[in-house]
């Protein structure tokens, strides 16, 4: 990448970054490689299973998931349960990690139920401030227009997913297939329960489906359900987690999927 000054300015705020022909060629080749890897799974998919928080939107864009996790930990400690969580769980800053941990130690308990209720309330508070994932809305509408059937398969509350989809005018693209957290907290992903519910309700074979997820638990659930997986990683950290889990097909943007469906790639 080379710098080309505008006018008489040199390396100041008006400096224009110009990509060399070599770099442009490398980027084009990389984009073509991504498209080629997408053609088979995207072209074959008749059913698309979407994780919610990540591929569809950033649920906690306006209200930090880390803050929610800290408040849930404080609530647990206020109940005299400081020793219930490991240090790793306590500092994970992921509400879903906390919920799974509590349920493992106290399955089907009033404590787990109350923590789940509190998390649902926090998710509902976050939903109006959620940020749509770039290209997700048009991709959802395009896939629907092309005849694919869509479902949400998430560890979030289904109430939250439905509220968000309604706010974006996307309810008809998924209805009635929104499968989220249930009282059976042991069935959260990486358990494939919500994926299997969607497939059974839609009468779809796993090989005819494609799951889009952004977490190792999504990949693991898809693998157990026999569903091909497309990873969405909005940053290098998420990509590394997915690759370490075994995911192979990963995109940093949904744009190439949309272009492929529209015949632009």
PECOR-V629808 format. One line per field, one symbol per residue. burial: I if it has 9 or more other C-alpha atoms within 8 Angstrom, else O. Layout:
burial->???
//
This chain:
burial->OOIOIIOOIOOOOOIOOOOOOOIIOOOOOOIOOIIOIIIOIIOOIIIIIIIIIIIIIIIIIIIOIIIIIIOIIOOIIOOOOOOOIOOOIIOOIIIOIIIIIIIOOIIIOOOIIOIIOIIIOIIIOIIOIIIIIOIIIOIIIIIIOOOIIIIIIIIIIIOIIIIIIIOOOIIOIIOOIIIIIOOOIIIIIIIIIIIIIIIOOOOIOIOIIIIIIIIIOIIIIIIIIOIIIIIIIOOOOIIOIIIOIOIOIIIOIIOIIIIIIOOOO
//
